[in-house]
Amino acid sequence: MVSRNPHMAKLKAGYLFPEINKRKRAFLEKNPDAKLISLGIGDTTQPLEKHIAYSLTQAAFGLGTPEGYSGYGPEQGQPVLRERIAEKLYRNRIHSDDIFISDGSKCDIGRLQLLFGSEVSIAVQDPVYPVYVDTSIMMGQQEIIYMNCSPENNFFPDLSKLPRTDLIYFCSPNNPTGATANRAQLEQLVSFAKENKSILIFDAAYSMYIQDPTIPKTIYEIPGADEIAIELGSFSKMAGFTGVRLGWTVVPAKLEFEDGSLVKRDWDRIVSTCFNGASNISQIGGIGALDELGMAEMQNMVSGYLWNARKLRDLFVELGYPVVGGDNAPYVWVNFGEPSWDVFESLLCGAQVVATPGSGFGGAGEGFMRFSAFNSAKNTEEAVVRLRKHLTATKEVARV
Ligand code: PLP
C-alpha cells in the first residue's frame, strides 16, 4: 500500500461551498417553487464580449488551416501577448520578459509552491482567499501567520505587530472583503517586505475593478516593488475568462534569493518543466482583449458588474450596515454582527438570496457576509428588492 501524503491530511475539509450547496438543496426540497438568486459565487456569469469572443473563434478556426496551425508554443507565453500586457496593463513599467503567461492565477499559486518549497514561512490576510493557505499546506509549509484585516484596522494589517515571514501574500482589491489598499499602505507593505527581506506575492486578479485613480492597479506602481514582489494577474474577472483560462505572473529580473540567484530563473525552469504554456486559443483571445476594442469591451464588462456591486453596496449603506468593497471591487463585505451562518439561513429562507458566510474565509470573517456582483443586472436588482424587504422586516421585529 502507498502511504498518503501526510500534508493532504492536514487540510481542512473543503467545507464552505459544499455546505452552501447542501443548505441550498435542503431549502429547495422543502420549497421547490422558490426562485433562488445567487450572490454567493465568485465566478463570472455574463457572456463574453463580441470582439473578444471573435478573437477566440478566429484562433480556433485558424488551427484548422495549414497557415494558422501551431503546436506547443514558448512555455513563457506568446511574445505578442507578453508585450501587450507590459504595454497596456503595466505601461511598460515591467519588461515583457518578466511576464510569464499561464492558464490562470490559481494554477500559478499552485506552481509558486514548487518555487518556494516546504521550508518557507508565510503571512496571509485574514479573511483570505483560501488557495494561498491550502496550497502551502499541501507543500508541507508549517508556519502560517494570519494578518487580521477588520474594521478596527480599516482592513489593512498592522505591520508593526507582525513577525517576519519569508513570503507575504497580499490581495488587493481583496477577495473576499472587496477592500483596496491605497498608495500609502502599499508603500508601507513594500518597505516592510524590503526591511524583512521577504518576498511579497501580490494578487491583482481584480485590478481592473479599481475606479479610483489614486489607488495603484499594480504593486509595481510603488517604487522598489520590482526588487521584492511577484504579481499575479488574470483575465478571469476582467474578460470573463474563468472557463477559457488565461493569466500571468510577473517575476521581475531584479528579484533575488538569499544566495544571489535569480527567482526568475527558477520560475522559468518550473514553467518549462511542468507546464507547457497556456492554450494558444486563449492566448490569442487575450491578445484580442488587449487591443483597443478589447480593452473597451473589458471596461464595459467590468462596469456592468460594478453597477451591480454599487446597487448592493448602496442598499446596505441605506439600511445602516457597515460595508466595505463594492466601489473598486466586485465584492461587498457586510458586517451583520451576528454569526455568519445564521445570517446565511435568514437570507436564504427570508429573501431566497444566497450569499457567502464570511466565517468561511477565516476567523476574522465571522459576523460578515460576502455579496458577489457576478450576476445579471436584473437578478441583482431583484435581489436588492428582496433583501430590502426582508432586512427591513427583520429590523422591525428586532425593535418590537
Ligand atoms: N486570485 C483571487 C483573489 C481570486 O479570487 C481568484 C478567483 O476567484 C483567483 C486568483 C483565480 O483566478 P484564475 O481564474 O485566474 O485562476
Residues whose N, C-alpha, C, O or C-beta is under 5 A from the ligand:
A	BS01	PLP	G42 G104 S105 K106 C107 Y129 C171 N175 D203 A205 S234 S236 T242 L246 G247
